[in-house]
Amino acid sequence: MRTTITLDDEVHEFATYYARAKGLTLSEAIDELIRKGQDAPEPEPDIRRSPNGFPMFPPSGSDRVITDEMVKRLEGEEFDPKKFA
């Protein structure tokens, strides 16, 4: 399929270098990079538990962003009030 896209300068530069290094056309390189991105595994959120089982997010100094995935994962767990007594 033929289409026109607009890339940031740095993305274009990276794709061009990638294409040259692999001996690909720019289109083939972009196609390969997109497919690699699709196949990449989702990183597991860093959710830790306190000694009494309370879910804790990464300590200060790590990523301080609480993602939707982290919240959904915790919502899916069964709440056991005995763990917090």
VOZAMI-880648 format. One record per residue: residue number from 1; residue in three letters; x, y, z of N, C-alpha, C in turn. Coordinates in steps of 0.05 Angstrom, whole numbers, padded with zeros to 5 digits. Atoms other than C-alpha are relative to their C-alpha. Layout:
! residues N
<atom><n>NUM</n><res>Ala</res><n_xx>X</n_xx><n_yy>Y</n_yy><n_zz>Z</n_zz><ca_xx>X</ca_xx><ca_yy>Y</ca_yy><ca_zz>Z</ca_zz><c_xx>X</c_xx><c_yy>Y</c_yy><c_zz>Z</c_zz></atom>
...
***
This chain:
! residues 85
<atom><n>1</n><res>Met</res><n_xx>00017</n_xx><n_yy>-00023</n_yy><n_zz>00000</n_zz><ca_xx>00000</ca_xx><ca_yy>00000</ca_yy><ca_zz>00000</ca_zz><c_xx>00018</c_xx><c_yy>00025</c_yy><c_zz>00000</c_zz></atom>
<atom><n>2</n><res>Arg</res><n_xx>-00015</n_xx><n_yy>-00024</n_yy><n_zz>00002</n_zz><ca_xx>00026</ca_xx><ca_yy>00068</ca_yy><ca_zz>-00017</ca_zz><c_xx>-00015</c_xx><c_yy>00022</c_yy><c_zz>00016</c_zz></atom>
<atom><n>3</n><res>Thr</res><n_xx>00011</n_xx><n_yy>-00021</n_yy><n_zz>-00016</n_zz><ca_xx>00015</ca_xx><ca_yy>00125</ca_yy><ca_zz>00032</ca_zz><c_xx>00021</c_xx><c_yy>00021</c_yy><c_zz>00006</c_zz></atom>
<atom><n>4</n><res>Thr</res><n_xx>-00019</n_xx><n_yy>-00021</n_yy><n_zz>-00007</n_zz><ca_xx>00047</ca_xx><ca_yy>00190</ca_yy><ca_zz>00054</ca_zz><c_xx>-00003</c_xx><c_yy>00005</c_yy><c_zz>00030</c_zz></atom>
<atom><n>5</n><res>Ile</res><n_xx>00000</n_xx><n_yy>-00005</n_yy><n_zz>-00028</n_zz><ca_xx>00068</ca_xx><ca_yy>00202</ca_yy><ca_zz>00126</ca_zz><c_xx>00019</c_xx><c_yy>00023</c_yy><c_zz>00006</c_zz></atom>
<atom><n>6</n><res>Thr</res><n_xx>-00019</n_xx><n_yy>-00021</n_yy><n_zz>-00009</n_zz><ca_xx>00102</ca_xx><ca_yy>00259</ca_yy><ca_zz>00164</ca_zz><c_xx>00014</c_xx><c_yy>-00010</c_yy><c_zz>00025</c_zz></atom>
<atom><n>7</n><res>Leu</res><n_xx>-00016</n_xx><n_yy>00010</n_yy><n_zz>-00023</n_zz><ca_xx>00158</ca_xx><ca_yy>00240</ca_yy><ca_zz>00212</ca_zz><c_xx>00015</c_xx><c_yy>00024</c_yy><c_zz>00012</c_zz></atom>
<atom><n>8</n><res>Asp</res><n_xx>-00018</n_xx><n_yy>-00019</n_yy><n_zz>-00013</n_zz><ca_xx>00195</ca_xx><ca_yy>00281</ca_yy><ca_zz>00263</ca_zz><c_xx>00028</c_xx><c_yy>-00003</c_yy><c_zz>-00012</c_zz></atom>
<atom><n>9</n><res>Asp</res><n_xx>-00026</n_xx><n_yy>00001</n_yy><n_zz>00012</n_zz><ca_xx>00265</ca_xx><ca_yy>00298</ca_yy><ca_zz>00239</ca_zz><c_xx>00017</c_xx><c_yy>-00023</c_yy><c_zz>00013</c_zz></atom>
<atom><n>10</n><res>Glu</res><n_xx>-00017</n_xx><n_yy>00020</n_yy><n_zz>-00014</n_zz><ca_xx>00298</ca_xx><ca_yy>00253</ca_yy><ca_zz>00292</ca_zz><c_xx>-00009</c_xx><c_yy>-00029</c_yy><c_zz>-00007</c_zz></atom>
<atom><n>11</n><res>Val</res><n_xx>00011</n_xx><n_yy>00027</n_yy><n_zz>00007</n_zz><ca_xx>00252</ca_xx><ca_yy>00194</ca_yy><ca_zz>00275</ca_zz><c_xx>00008</c_xx><c_yy>-00007</c_yy><c_zz>-00028</c_zz></atom>
<atom><n>12</n><res>His</res><n_xx>-00008</n_xx><n_yy>00005</n_yy><n_zz>00028</n_zz><ca_xx>00267</ca_xx><ca_yy>00202</ca_yy><ca_zz>00201</ca_zz><c_xx>00030</c_xx><c_yy>-00007</c_yy><c_zz>-00001</c_zz></atom>
<atom><n>13</n><res>Glu</res><n_xx>-00029</n_xx><n_yy>00005</n_yy><n_zz>-00001</n_zz><ca_xx>00342</ca_xx><ca_yy>00205</ca_yy><ca_zz>00216</ca_zz><c_xx>00005</c_xx><c_yy>-00029</c_yy><c_zz>00010</c_zz></atom>
<atom><n>14</n><res>Phe</res><n_xx>-00004</n_xx><n_yy>00027</n_yy><n_zz>-00010</n_zz><ca_xx>00338</ca_xx><ca_yy>00142</ca_yy><ca_zz>00258</ca_zz><c_xx>-00008</c_xx><c_yy>-00022</c_yy><c_zz>-00020</c_zz></atom>
<atom><n>15</n><res>Ala</res><n_xx>00009</n_xx><n_yy>00019</n_yy><n_zz>00020</n_zz><ca_xx>00297</ca_xx><ca_yy>00104</ca_yy><ca_zz>00206</ca_zz><c_xx>00019</c_xx><c_yy>-00002</c_yy><c_zz>-00024</c_zz></atom>
<atom><n>16</n><res>Thr</res><n_xx>-00019</n_xx><n_yy>-00001</n_yy><n_zz>00023</n_zz><ca_xx>00346</ca_xx><ca_yy>00126</ca_yy><ca_zz>00151</ca_zz><c_xx>00025</c_xx><c_yy>-00016</c_yy><c_zz>00008</c_zz></atom>
<atom><n>17</n><res>Tyr</res><n_xx>-00024</n_xx><n_yy>00015</n_yy><n_zz>-00009</n_zz><ca_xx>00406</ca_xx><ca_yy>00101</ca_yy><ca_zz>00191</ca_zz><c_xx>-00005</c_xx><c_yy>-00030</c_yy><c_zz>00003</c_zz></atom>
<atom><n>18</n><res>Tyr</res><n_xx>00008</n_xx><n_yy>00028</n_yy><n_zz>-00003</n_zz><ca_xx>00370</ca_xx><ca_yy>00037</ca_yy><ca_zz>00208</ca_zz><c_xx>-00002</c_xx><c_yy>-00014</c_yy><c_zz>-00027</c_zz></atom>
<atom><n>19</n><res>Ala</res><n_xx>00003</n_xx><n_yy>00012</n_yy><n_zz>00027</n_zz><ca_xx>00353</ca_xx><ca_yy>00025</ca_yy><ca_zz>00135</ca_zz><c_xx>00027</c_xx><c_yy>-00004</c_yy><c_zz>-00013</c_zz></atom>
<atom><n>20</n><res>Arg</res><n_xx>-00027</n_xx><n_yy>00003</n_yy><n_zz>00011</n_zz><ca_xx>00425</ca_xx><ca_yy>00037</ca_yy><ca_zz>00113</ca_zz><c_xx>00015</c_xx><c_yy>-00023</c_yy><c_zz>00013</c_zz></atom>
<atom><n>21</n><res>Ala</res><n_xx>-00014</n_xx><n_yy>00021</n_yy><n_zz>-00015</n_zz><ca_xx>00452</ca_xx><ca_yy>-00009</ca_yy><ca_zz>00167</ca_zz><c_xx>-00010</c_xx><c_yy>-00028</c_yy><c_zz>-00007</c_zz></atom>
<atom><n>22</n><res>Lys</res><n_xx>00012</n_xx><n_yy>00026</n_yy><n_zz>00006</n_zz><ca_xx>00405</ca_xx><ca_yy>-00065</ca_yy><ca_zz>00148</ca_zz><c_xx>-00002</c_xx><c_yy>-00006</c_yy><c_zz>-00030</c_zz></atom>
<atom><n>23</n><res>Gly</res><n_xx>00002</n_xx><n_yy>00003</n_yy><n_zz>00029</n_zz><ca_xx>00409</ca_xx><ca_yy>-00054</ca_yy><ca_zz>00072</ca_zz><c_xx>-00029</c_xx><c_yy>-00001</c_yy><c_zz>-00010</c_zz></atom>
<atom><n>24</n><res>Leu</res><n_xx>00028</n_xx><n_yy>-00001</n_yy><n_zz>00007</n_zz><ca_xx>00335</ca_xx><ca_yy>-00038</ca_yy><ca_zz>00068</ca_zz><c_xx>-00007</c_xx><c_yy>00028</c_yy><c_zz>-00012</c_zz></atom>
<atom><n>25</n><res>Thr</res><n_xx>00010</n_xx><n_yy>-00026</n_yy><n_zz>00008</n_zz><ca_xx>00295</ca_xx><ca_yy>00017</ca_yy><ca_zz>00034</ca_zz><c_xx>-00012</c_xx><c_yy>00013</c_yy><c_zz>00025</c_zz></atom>
<atom><n>26</n><res>Leu</res><n_xx>00012</n_xx><n_yy>-00014</n_yy><n_zz>-00023</n_zz><ca_xx>00266</ca_xx><ca_yy>00069</ca_yy><ca_zz>00081</ca_zz><c_xx>-00028</c_xx><c_yy>-00012</c_yy><c_zz>00006</c_zz></atom>
<atom><n>27</n><res>Ser</res><n_xx>00027</n_xx><n_yy>00012</n_yy><n_zz>-00004</n_zz><ca_xx>00196</ca_xx><ca_yy>00039</ca_yy><ca_zz>00071</ca_zz><c_xx>00002</c_xx><c_yy>-00027</c_yy><c_zz>00014</c_zz></atom>
<atom><n>28</n><res>Glu</res><n_xx>-00004</n_xx><n_yy>00027</n_yy><n_zz>-00013</n_zz><ca_xx>00221</ca_xx><ca_yy>-00031</ca_yy><ca_zz>00089</ca_zz><c_xx>00008</c_xx><c_yy>00003</c_yy><c_zz>00029</c_zz></atom>
<atom><n>29</n><res>Ala</res><n_xx>-00010</n_xx><n_yy>-00004</n_yy><n_zz>-00027</n_zz><ca_xx>00257</ca_xx><ca_yy>-00004</ca_yy><ca_zz>00150</ca_zz><c_xx>-00023</c_xx><c_yy>00009</c_yy><c_zz>00018</c_zz></atom>
<atom><n>30</n><res>Ile</res><n_xx>00022</n_xx><n_yy>-00010</n_yy><n_zz>-00017</n_zz><ca_xx>00196</ca_xx><ca_yy>00034</ca_yy><ca_zz>00176</ca_zz><c_xx>-00020</c_xx><c_yy>-00023</c_yy><c_zz>00005</c_zz></atom>
<atom><n>31</n><res>Asp</res><n_xx>00018</n_xx><n_yy>00023</n_yy><n_zz>-00003</n_zz><ca_xx>00152</ca_xx><ca_yy>-00028</ca_yy><ca_zz>00163</ca_zz><c_xx>00012</c_xx><c_yy>-00019</c_yy><c_zz>00021</c_zz></atom>
<atom><n>32</n><res>Glu</res><n_xx>-00013</n_xx><n_yy>00019</n_yy><n_zz>-00019</n_zz><ca_xx>00202</ca_xx><ca_yy>-00072</ca_yy><ca_zz>00202</ca_zz><c_xx>-00001</c_xx><c_yy>00011</c_yy><c_zz>00029</c_zz></atom>
<atom><n>33</n><res>Leu</res><n_xx>00000</n_xx><n_yy>-00012</n_yy><n_zz>-00027</n_zz><ca_xx>00207</ca_xx><ca_yy>-00023</ca_yy><ca_zz>00260</ca_zz><c_xx>-00028</c_xx><c_yy>00000</c_yy><c_zz>00012</c_zz></atom>
<atom><n>34</n><res>Ile</res><n_xx>00028</n_xx><n_yy>00000</n_yy><n_zz>-00010</n_zz><ca_xx>00131</ca_xx><ca_yy>-00017</ca_yy><ca_zz>00266</ca_zz><c_xx>-00007</c_xx><c_yy>-00029</c_yy><c_zz>00009</c_zz></atom>
<atom><n>35</n><res>Arg</res><n_xx>00006</n_xx><n_yy>00028</n_yy><n_zz>-00007</n_zz><ca_xx>00125</ca_xx><ca_yy>-00093</ca_yy><ca_zz>00266</ca_zz><c_xx>00014</c_xx><c_yy>-00009</c_yy><c_zz>00026</c_zz></atom>
<atom><n>36</n><res>Lys</res><n_xx>-00014</n_xx><n_yy>00006</n_yy><n_zz>-00025</n_zz><ca_xx>00178</ca_xx><ca_yy>-00099</ca_yy><ca_zz>00320</ca_zz><c_xx>-00014</c_xx><c_yy>00013</c_yy><c_zz>00024</c_zz></atom>
<atom><n>37</n><res>Gly</res><n_xx>00014</n_xx><n_yy>-00013</n_yy><n_zz>-00022</n_zz><ca_xx>00140</ca_xx><ca_yy>-00049</ca_yy><ca_zz>00362</ca_zz><c_xx>-00026</c_xx><c_yy>-00014</c_yy><c_zz>00007</c_zz></atom>
<atom><n>38</n><res>Gln</res><n_xx>00025</n_xx><n_yy>00014</n_yy><n_zz>-00005</n_zz><ca_xx>00076</ca_xx><ca_yy>-00088</ca_yy><ca_zz>00354</ca_zz><c_xx>00005</c_xx><c_yy>-00026</c_yy><c_zz>00015</c_zz></atom>
<atom><n>39</n><res>Asp</res><n_xx>-00007</n_xx><n_yy>00026</n_yy><n_zz>-00012</n_zz><ca_xx>00110</ca_xx><ca_yy>-00153</ca_yy><ca_zz>00375</ca_zz><c_xx>00013</c_xx><c_yy>00002</c_yy><c_zz>00028</c_zz></atom>
<atom><n>40</n><res>Ala</res><n_xx>-00014</n_xx><n_yy>-00003</n_yy><n_zz>-00026</n_zz><ca_xx>00145</ca_xx><ca_yy>-00123</ca_yy><ca_zz>00436</ca_zz><c_xx>-00019</c_xx><c_yy>-00006</c_yy><c_zz>00023</c_zz></atom>
<atom><n>41</n><res>Pro</res><n_xx>00018</n_xx><n_yy>00006</n_yy><n_zz>-00023</n_zz><ca_xx>00118</ca_xx><ca_yy>-00150</ca_yy><ca_zz>00502</ca_zz><c_xx>-00005</c_xx><c_yy>00025</c_yy><c_zz>00016</c_zz></atom>
<atom><n>42</n><res>Glu</res><n_xx>00007</n_xx><n_yy>-00022</n_yy><n_zz>-00018</n_zz><ca_xx>00082</ca_xx><ca_yy>-00102</ca_yy><ca_zz>00548</ca_zz><c_xx>00016</c_xx><c_yy>-00003</c_yy><c_zz>00025</c_zz></atom>
<atom><n>43</n><res>Pro</res><n_xx>-00015</n_xx><n_yy>00003</n_yy><n_zz>-00025</n_zz><ca_xx>00126</ca_xx><ca_yy>-00087</ca_yy><ca_zz>00608</ca_zz><c_xx>-00019</c_xx><c_yy>-00003</c_yy><c_zz>00023</c_zz></atom>
<atom><n>44</n><res>Glu</res><n_xx>00016</n_xx><n_yy>00004</n_yy><n_zz>-00024</n_zz><ca_xx>00098</ca_xx><ca_yy>-00111</ca_yy><ca_zz>00674</ca_zz><c_xx>00003</c_xx><c_yy>00025</c_yy><c_zz>00018</c_zz></atom>
<atom><n>45</n><res>Pro</res><n_xx>-00002</n_xx><n_yy>-00022</n_yy><n_zz>-00018</n_zz><ca_xx>00081</ca_xx><ca_yy>-00054</ca_yy><ca_zz>00721</ca_zz><c_xx>00015</c_xx><c_yy>-00008</c_yy><c_zz>00026</c_zz></atom>
<atom><n>46</n><res>Asp</res><n_xx>-00015</n_xx><n_yy>00006</n_yy><n_zz>-00024</n_zz><ca_xx>00126</ca_xx><ca_yy>-00050</ca_yy><ca_zz>00782</ca_zz><c_xx>-00018</c_xx><c_yy>00005</c_yy><c_zz>00025</c_zz></atom>
<atom><n>47</n><res>Ile</res><n_xx>00018</n_xx><n_yy>-00002</n_yy><n_zz>-00024</n_zz><ca_xx>00075</ca_xx><ca_yy>-00063</ca_yy><ca_zz>00838</ca_zz><c_xx>00011</c_xx><c_yy>-00018</c_yy><c_zz>00021</c_zz></atom>
<atom><n>48</n><res>Arg</res><n_xx>-00011</n_xx><n_yy>00016</n_yy><n_zz>-00022</n_zz><ca_xx>00104</ca_xx><ca_yy>-00086</ca_yy><ca_zz>00904</ca_zz><c_xx>-00020</c_xx><c_yy>-00002</c_yy><c_zz>00022</c_zz></atom>
<atom><n>49</n><res>Arg</res><n_xx>00018</n_xx><n_yy>00005</n_yy><n_zz>-00023</n_zz><ca_xx>00071</ca_xx><ca_yy>-00111</ca_yy><ca_zz>00967</ca_zz><c_xx>00015</c_xx><c_yy>00005</c_yy><c_zz>00025</c_zz></atom>
<atom><n>50</n><res>Ser</res><n_xx>-00011</n_xx><n_yy>-00004</n_yy><n_zz>-00027</n_zz><ca_xx>00084</ca_xx><ca_yy>-00089</ca_yy><ca_zz>01038</ca_zz><c_xx>00000</c_xx><c_yy>-00027</c_yy><c_zz>00014</c_zz></atom>
<atom><n>51</n><res>Pro</res><n_xx>00000</n_xx><n_yy>00025</n_yy><n_zz>-00015</n_zz><ca_xx>00097</ca_xx><ca_yy>-00144</ca_yy><ca_zz>01090</ca_zz><c_xx>-00029</c_xx><c_yy>-00010</c_yy><c_zz>00006</c_zz></atom>
<atom><n>52</n><res>Asn</res><n_xx>00027</n_xx><n_yy>00009</n_yy><n_zz>-00006</n_zz><ca_xx>00022</ca_xx><ca_yy>-00145</ca_yy><ca_zz>01105</ca_zz><c_xx>-00017</c_xx><c_yy>-00003</c_yy><c_zz>-00025</c_zz></atom>
<atom><n>53</n><res>Gly</res><n_xx>00015</n_xx><n_yy>00005</n_yy><n_zz>00025</n_zz><ca_xx>00002</ca_xx><ca_yy>-00151</ca_yy><ca_zz>01032</ca_zz><c_xx>-00011</c_xx><c_yy>00024</c_yy><c_zz>-00013</c_zz></atom>
<atom><n>54</n><res>Phe</res><n_xx>00011</n_xx><n_yy>-00024</n_yy><n_zz>00012</n_zz><ca_xx>-00017</ca_xx><ca_yy>-00079</ca_yy><ca_zz>01018</ca_zz><c_xx>00015</c_xx><c_yy>00007</c_yy><c_zz>-00025</c_zz></atom>
<atom><n>55</n><res>Pro</res><n_xx>-00014</n_xx><n_yy>-00007</n_yy><n_zz>00024</n_zz><ca_xx>-00002</ca_xx><ca_yy>-00060</ca_yy><ca_zz>00946</ca_zz><c_xx>00014</c_xx><c_yy>00026</c_yy><c_zz>00002</c_zz></atom>
<atom><n>56</n><res>Met</res><n_xx>-00016</n_xx><n_yy>-00025</n_yy><n_zz>-00001</n_zz><ca_xx>00053</ca_xx><ca_yy>-00008</ca_yy><ca_zz>00940</ca_zz><c_xx>00011</c_xx><c_yy>00005</c_yy><c_zz>-00028</c_zz></atom>
<atom><n>57</n><res>Phe</res><n_xx>-00012</n_xx><n_yy>-00007</n_yy><n_zz>00026</n_zz><ca_xx>00078</ca_xx><ca_yy>00029</ca_yy><ca_zz>00879</ca_zz><c_xx>00030</c_xx><c_yy>00005</c_yy><c_zz>00004</c_zz></atom>
<atom><n>58</n><res>Pro</res><n_xx>-00029</n_xx><n_yy>-00003</n_yy><n_zz>-00003</n_zz><ca_xx>00152</ca_xx><ca_yy>00040</ca_yy><ca_zz>00864</ca_zz><c_xx>00007</c_xx><c_yy>00023</c_yy><c_zz>00019</c_zz></atom>
<atom><n>59</n><res>Pro</res><n_xx>-00009</n_xx><n_yy>-00020</n_yy><n_zz>-00018</n_zz><ca_xx>00190</ca_xx><ca_yy>00079</ca_yy><ca_zz>00916</ca_zz><c_xx>00010</c_xx><c_yy>00025</c_yy><c_zz>-00014</c_zz></atom>
<atom><n>60</n><res>Ser</res><n_xx>-00010</n_xx><n_yy>-00025</n_yy><n_zz>00012</n_zz><ca_xx>00212</ca_xx><ca_yy>00151</ca_yy><ca_zz>00905</ca_zz><c_xx>00026</c_xx><c_yy>-00005</c_yy><c_zz>-00014</c_zz></atom>
<atom><n>61</n><res>Gly</res><n_xx>-00024</n_xx><n_yy>00004</n_yy><n_zz>00016</n_zz><ca_xx>00266</ca_xx><ca_yy>00157</ca_yy><ca_zz>00853</ca_zz><c_xx>-00005</c_xx><c_yy>-00017</c_yy><c_zz>-00024</c_zz></atom>
<atom><n>62</n><res>Ser</res><n_xx>00008</n_xx><n_yy>00015</n_yy><n_zz>00023</n_zz><ca_xx>00232</ca_xx><ca_yy>00108</ca_yy><ca_zz>00807</ca_zz><c_xx>-00021</c_xx><c_yy>00016</c_yy><c_zz>-00015</c_zz></atom>
<atom><n>63</n><res>Asp</res><n_xx>00022</n_xx><n_yy>-00013</n_yy><n_zz>00015</n_zz><ca_xx>00177</ca_xx><ca_yy>00124</ca_yy><ca_zz>00758</ca_zz><c_xx>-00022</c_xx><c_yy>00007</c_yy><c_zz>00020</c_zz></atom>
<atom><n>64</n><res>Arg</res><n_xx>00021</n_xx><n_yy>-00008</n_yy><n_zz>-00018</n_zz><ca_xx>00126</ca_xx><ca_yy>00164</ca_yy><ca_zz>00797</ca_zz><c_xx>-00028</c_xx><c_yy>00001</c_yy><c_zz>-00013</c_zz></atom>
<atom><n>65</n><res>Val</res><n_xx>00025</n_xx><n_yy>-00001</n_yy><n_zz>00014</n_zz><ca_xx>00071</ca_xx><ca_yy>00156</ca_yy><ca_zz>00746</ca_zz><c_xx>-00015</c_xx><c_yy>-00026</c_yy><c_zz>00006</c_zz></atom>
<atom><n>66</n><res>Ile</res><n_xx>00018</n_xx><n_yy>00023</n_yy><n_zz>-00004</n_zz><ca_xx>00013</ca_xx><ca_yy>00110</ca_yy><ca_zz>00765</ca_zz><c_xx>-00016</c_xx><c_yy>-00003</c_yy><c_zz>-00025</c_zz></atom>
<atom><n>67</n><res>Thr</res><n_xx>00013</n_xx><n_yy>00004</n_yy><n_zz>00026</n_zz><ca_xx>-00012</ca_xx><ca_yy>00081</ca_yy><ca_zz>00700</ca_zz><c_xx>-00028</c_xx><c_yy>-00013</c_yy><c_zz>00003</c_zz></atom>
<atom><n>68</n><res>Asp</res><n_xx>00026</n_xx><n_yy>00014</n_yy><n_zz>00000</n_zz><ca_xx>-00082</ca_xx><ca_yy>00056</ca_yy><ca_zz>00682</ca_zz><c_xx>00004</c_xx><c_yy>-00030</c_yy><c_zz>00003</c_zz></atom>
<atom><n>69</n><res>Glu</res><n_xx>-00005</n_xx><n_yy>00029</n_yy><n_zz>-00001</n_zz><ca_xx>-00052</ca_xx><ca_yy>-00013</ca_yy><ca_zz>00674</ca_zz><c_xx>00005</c_xx><c_yy>-00009</c_yy><c_zz>00029</c_zz></atom>
<atom><n>70</n><res>Met</res><n_xx>-00005</n_xx><n_yy>00007</n_yy><n_zz>-00029</n_zz><ca_xx>-00027</ca_xx><ca_yy>-00012</ca_yy><ca_zz>00747</ca_zz><c_xx>-00026</c_xx><c_yy>00000</c_yy><c_zz>00015</c_zz></atom>
<atom><n>71</n><res>Val</res><n_xx>00026</n_xx><n_yy>-00002</n_yy><n_zz>-00014</n_zz><ca_xx>-00096</ca_xx><ca_yy>00009</ca_yy><ca_zz>00772</ca_zz><c_xx>-00018</c_xx><c_yy>-00024</c_yy><c_zz>-00007</c_zz></atom>
<atom><n>72</n><res>Lys</res><n_xx>00016</n_xx><n_yy>00022</n_yy><n_zz>00010</n_zz><ca_xx>-00132</ca_xx><ca_yy>-00043</ca_yy><ca_zz>00729</ca_zz><c_xx>00009</c_xx><c_yy>-00027</c_yy><c_zz>00012</c_zz></atom>
<atom><n>73</n><res>Arg</res><n_xx>-00011</n_xx><n_yy>00025</n_yy><n_zz>-00011</n_zz><ca_xx>-00086</ca_xx><ca_yy>-00098</ca_yy><ca_zz>00753</ca_zz><c_xx>-00007</c_xx><c_yy>-00003</c_yy><c_zz>00029</c_zz></atom>
<atom><n>74</n><res>Leu</res><n_xx>00007</n_xx><n_yy>00001</n_yy><n_zz>-00029</n_zz><ca_xx>-00098</ca_xx><ca_yy>-00081</ca_yy><ca_zz>00826</ca_zz><c_xx>-00030</c_xx><c_yy>-00003</c_yy><c_zz>00004</c_zz></atom>
<atom><n>75</n><res>Glu</res><n_xx>00029</n_xx><n_yy>00003</n_yy><n_zz>-00002</n_zz><ca_xx>-00174</ca_xx><ca_yy>-00075</ca_yy><ca_zz>00814</ca_zz><c_xx>-00008</c_xx><c_yy>-00028</c_yy><c_zz>-00004</c_zz></atom>
<atom><n>76</n><res>Gly</res><n_xx>00006</n_xx><n_yy>00028</n_yy><n_zz>00007</n_zz><ca_xx>-00174</ca_xx><ca_yy>-00145</ca_yy><ca_zz>00786</ca_zz><c_xx>00006</c_xx><c_yy>-00020</c_yy><c_zz>00022</c_zz></atom>
<atom><n>77</n><res>Glu</res><n_xx>-00007</n_xx><n_yy>00018</n_yy><n_zz>-00022</n_zz><ca_xx>-00145</ca_xx><ca_yy>-00175</ca_yy><ca_zz>00849</ca_zz><c_xx>-00022</c_xx><c_yy>-00001</c_yy><c_zz>00021</c_zz></atom>
<atom><n>78</n><res>Glu</res><n_xx>00020</n_xx><n_yy>00003</n_yy><n_zz>-00021</n_zz><ca_xx>-00190</ca_xx><ca_yy>-00202</ca_yy><ca_zz>00903</ca_zz><c_xx>00009</c_xx><c_yy>00013</c_yy><c_zz>00025</c_zz></atom>
<atom><n>79</n><res>Phe</res><n_xx>-00007</n_xx><n_yy>-00013</n_yy><n_zz>-00025</n_zz><ca_xx>-00191</ca_xx><ca_yy>-00159</ca_yy><ca_zz>00965</ca_zz><c_xx>-00005</c_xx><c_yy>-00019</c_yy><c_zz>00023</c_zz></atom>
<atom><n>80</n><res>Asp</res><n_xx>00002</n_xx><n_yy>00016</n_yy><n_zz>-00024</n_zz><ca_xx>-00178</ca_xx><ca_yy>-00198</ca_yy><ca_zz>01029</ca_zz><c_xx>00005</c_xx><c_yy>00017</c_yy><c_zz>00024</c_zz></atom>
<atom><n>81</n><res>Pro</res><n_xx>-00003</n_xx><n_yy>-00018</n_yy><n_zz>-00023</n_zz><ca_xx>-00191</ca_xx><ca_yy>-00154</ca_yy><ca_zz>01090</ca_zz><c_xx>00017</c_xx><c_yy>-00012</c_yy><c_zz>00022</c_zz></atom>
<atom><n>82</n><res>Lys</res><n_xx>-00015</n_xx><n_yy>00013</n_yy><n_zz>-00021</n_zz><ca_xx>-00157</ca_xx><ca_yy>-00206</ca_yy><ca_zz>01135</ca_zz><c_xx>00030</c_xx><c_yy>00008</c_yy><c_zz>-00002</c_zz></atom>
<atom><n>83</n><res>Lys</res><n_xx>-00028</n_xx><n_yy>-00007</n_yy><n_zz>00004</n_zz><ca_xx>-00090</ca_xx><ca_yy>-00186</ca_yy><ca_zz>01104</ca_zz><c_xx>00007</c_xx><c_yy>00027</c_yy><c_zz>00012</c_zz></atom>
<atom><n>84</n><res>Phe</res><n_xx>-00005</n_xx><n_yy>-00027</n_yy><n_zz>-00009</n_zz><ca_xx>-00098</ca_xx><ca_yy>-00115</ca_yy><ca_zz>01130</ca_zz><c_xx>-00009</c_xx><c_yy>00004</c_yy><c_zz>00029</c_zz></atom>
<atom><n>85</n><res>Ala</res><n_xx>00009</n_xx><n_yy>-00002</n_yy><n_zz>-00029</n_zz><ca_xx>-00123</ca_xx><ca_yy>-00131</ca_yy><ca_zz>01201</ca_zz><c_xx>00024</c_xx><c_yy>00001</c_yy><c_zz>00018</c_zz></atom>
***
